[in-house]
C-alpha cells in the first residue's frame, strides 16, 4: 500500500546535503508514523587493486 506524502523543503534540503559528495555509500531515511525521523549516511572507500605477481613458492 503506497500513498503520496508531501516532504517539507527542510527535509529535502537535508537529504540533498547527505547525498552531496558521496561516491560510494548508502543514504538511509528512517520513517516513523509517516514522518521522517532520521537520515543515516554511510560512506565507503573503494581502492583500485594493483595486480601483483604470483607469490613465490618456497621449497623445503
Z-matrix of the N, CA and C atoms (Angstrom, degrees):
N
C 1 1.432
C 2 1.528 1 107.66
N 3 1.296 2 116.62 1 119.87
C 4 1.458 3 119.47 2 178.26
C 5 1.513 4 109.27 3 -119.52
N 6 1.308 5 113.68 4 150.92
C 7 1.450 6 118.75 5 177.49
C 8 1.516 7 108.41 6 -141.56
N 9 1.303 8 116.18 7 153.20
C 10 1.450 9 121.16 8 179.54
C 11 1.520 10 108.88 9 -82.62
N 12 1.325 11 114.92 10 129.47
C 13 1.458 12 120.44 11 -179.93
C 14 1.515 13 107.69 12 -126.70
N 15 1.306 14 116.78 13 135.41
C 16 1.456 15 119.86 14 176.90
C 17 1.523 16 108.80 15 -82.68
N 18 1.324 17 115.10 16 137.49
C 19 1.457 18 120.91 17 -179.91
C 20 1.522 19 107.68 18 -108.31
N 21 1.313 20 116.19 19 129.63
C 22 1.460 21 120.86 20 -179.55
C 23 1.524 22 110.10 21 -62.33
N 24 1.329 23 115.56 22 147.00
C 25 1.461 24 120.84 23 179.68
C 26 1.528 25 111.78 24 -55.85
N 27 1.319 26 116.53 25 -33.79
C 28 1.473 27 120.00 26 179.94
C 29 1.529 28 110.90 27 -62.47
N 30 1.327 29 117.37 28 -41.00
C 31 1.464 30 120.08 29 178.63
C 32 1.520 31 110.83 30 -69.13
N 33 1.324 32 117.41 31 -38.77
C 34 1.469 33 119.79 32 176.99
C 35 1.524 34 110.37 33 -61.18
N 36 1.315 35 116.54 34 -39.98
C 37 1.466 36 121.32 35 177.77
C 38 1.529 37 110.03 36 -62.54
N 39 1.325 38 117.14 37 -45.47
C 40 1.470 39 121.27 38 -179.83
C 41 1.528 40 111.36 39 -63.20
N 42 1.324 41 116.85 40 -41.05
C 43 1.469 42 120.73 41 179.38
C 44 1.525 43 109.90 42 -64.49
N 45 1.329 44 117.34 43 -44.64
C 46 1.468 45 120.87 44 178.09
C 47 1.521 46 111.39 45 -60.76
N 48 1.337 47 117.23 46 -39.69
C 49 1.465 48 121.16 47 178.40
C 50 1.526 49 110.93 48 -62.35
N 51 1.325 50 116.54 49 -39.66
C 52 1.463 51 120.06 50 -179.66
C 53 1.525 52 111.65 51 -70.54
N 54 1.320 53 117.17 52 -32.09
C 55 1.462 54 121.21 53 179.52
C 56 1.527 55 112.53 54 -76.18
N 57 1.321 56 116.50 55 -26.55
C 58 1.466 57 121.02 56 -175.99
C 59 1.526 58 110.59 57 -61.60
N 60 1.302 59 115.45 58 126.97
C 61 1.454 60 120.74 59 173.85
C 62 1.517 61 115.80 60 83.71
N 63 1.310 62 119.14 61 -1.99
C 64 1.462 63 120.61 62 179.83
C 65 1.528 64 108.39 63 -84.75
N 66 1.341 65 116.32 64 118.64
C 67 1.457 66 119.27 65 175.95
C 68 1.522 67 110.43 66 -91.07
N 69 1.323 68 115.80 67 -44.75
C 70 1.461 69 121.96 68 178.07
C 71 1.516 70 106.70 69 -134.37
N 72 1.301 71 116.90 70 128.30
C 73 1.448 72 118.13 71 177.81
C 74 1.516 73 112.09 72 160.51
N 75 1.325 74 113.15 73 -165.15
C 76 1.460 75 120.84 74 -175.33
C 77 1.524 76 108.76 75 -133.54
N 78 1.327 77 116.39 76 134.85
C 79 1.457 78 121.67 77 167.87
C 80 1.521 79 105.35 78 -116.35
N 81 1.320 80 115.30 79 116.86
C 82 1.466 81 121.14 80 -174.93
C 83 1.524 82 109.01 81 -113.96
N 84 1.315 83 115.97 82 129.57
C 85 1.462 84 121.90 83 -179.25
C 86 1.525 85 107.86 84 -109.17
N 87 1.329 86 116.20 85 122.79
C 88 1.459 87 121.44 86 179.95
C 89 1.525 88 109.06 87 -98.72
N 90 1.334 89 114.88 88 129.07
C 91 1.464 90 121.70 89 -177.95
C 92 1.522 91 108.36 90 -118.09
N 93 1.328 92 116.30 91 134.87
C 94 1.462 93 121.78 92 177.52
C 95 1.527 94 107.59 93 -134.38
N 96 1.312 95 116.37 94 124.41
C 97 1.476 96 121.59 95 -177.72
C 98 1.529 97 111.64 96 53.00
N 99 1.320 98 115.59 97 46.16
C 100 1.474 99 123.16 98 177.80
C 101 1.526 100 113.88 99 65.25
N 102 1.320 101 117.67 100 18.02
C 103 1.459 102 121.73 101 178.95
C 104 1.528 103 109.50 102 -124.38
N 105 1.327 104 116.53 103 137.94
C 106 1.464 105 120.19 104 174.38
C 107 1.520 106 107.38 105 -70.21
N 108 1.320 107 116.17 106 127.52
C 109 1.462 108 119.91 107 -179.60
C 110 1.528 109 112.74 108 -119.15
N 111 1.330 110 116.95 109 -15.59
C 112 1.461 111 118.21 110 -175.12
C 113 1.519 112 110.33 111 -161.43
N 114 1.334 113 115.38 112 146.39
C 115 1.459 114 121.77 113 173.15
C 116 1.520 115 106.96 114 -128.35
N 117 1.327 116 116.62 115 124.07
C 118 1.465 117 122.30 116 177.54
C 119 1.515 118 108.94 117 -112.29
N 120 1.324 119 115.43 118 142.01
C 121 1.463 120 120.04 119 177.58
C 122 1.520 121 108.44 120 -129.31
N 123 1.314 122 115.34 121 126.81
C 124 1.459 123 122.13 122 176.69
C 125 1.518 124 107.40 123 -120.84
N 126 1.325 125 115.73 124 120.19
C 127 1.461 126 119.82 125 178.62
C 128 1.514 127 109.41 126 -101.25
N 129 1.300 128 115.33 127 144.72
C 130 1.457 129 121.90 128 177.68
C 131 1.517 130 107.87 129 -119.34
N 132 1.303 131 115.25 130 148.45
C 133 1.463 132 120.51 131 175.96
C 134 1.512 133 108.01 132 -109.92
N 135 1.298 134 115.87 133 131.04
C 136 1.463 135 120.63 134 177.44
C 137 1.513 136 107.88 135 -114.72
N 138 1.305 137 115.21 136 135.85
C 139 1.450 138 121.17 137 -178.66
C 140 1.516 139 109.22 138 -121.82
N 141 1.317 140 115.66 139 139.45
C 142 1.455 141 119.67 140 174.94
C 143 1.519 142 108.06 141 -68.84
N 144 1.310 143 116.30 142 133.77
C 145 1.459 144 119.40 143 178.40
C 146 1.516 145 108.92 144 -93.36
N 147 1.311 146 114.49 145 134.51
C 148 1.455 147 120.60 146 177.82
C 149 1.515 148 106.77 147 -96.95
N 150 1.318 149 115.79 148 125.01
C 151 1.458 150 119.20 149 -179.48
C 152 1.523 151 108.39 150 -74.07
N 153 1.313 152 114.76 151 122.16
C 154 1.460 153 119.41 152 178.71
C 155 1.525 154 108.43 153 -99.29
N 156 1.323 155 115.93 154 158.11
C 157 1.465 156 118.26 155 178.92
C 158 1.529 157 110.43 156 -61.63
N 159 1.309 158 115.47 157 158.62
C 160 1.462 159 120.51 158 179.75
C 161 1.519 160 109.64 159 -58.63
N 162 1.327 161 116.63 160 143.36
C 163 1.460 162 118.59 161 178.58
C 164 1.531 163 110.70 162 -63.77
N 165 1.304 164 114.98 163 146.07
C 166 1.466 165 120.81 164 -179.74
C 167 1.516 166 108.11 165 -80.41
N 168 1.329 167 116.02 166 132.12
C 169 1.459 168 120.16 167 178.87
C 170 1.521 169 108.56 168 -83.16
N 171 1.304 170 114.97 169 133.70
C 172 1.463 171 120.38 170 178.37
C 173 1.518 172 109.86 171 -85.41
N 174 1.303 173 114.96 172 142.60
C 175 1.462 174 119.60 173 175.34
C 176 1.511 175 108.12 174 -98.34
N 177 1.327 176 115.53 175 141.48
C 178 1.471 177 119.64 176 179.26
C 179 1.486 178 111.17 177 -104.86
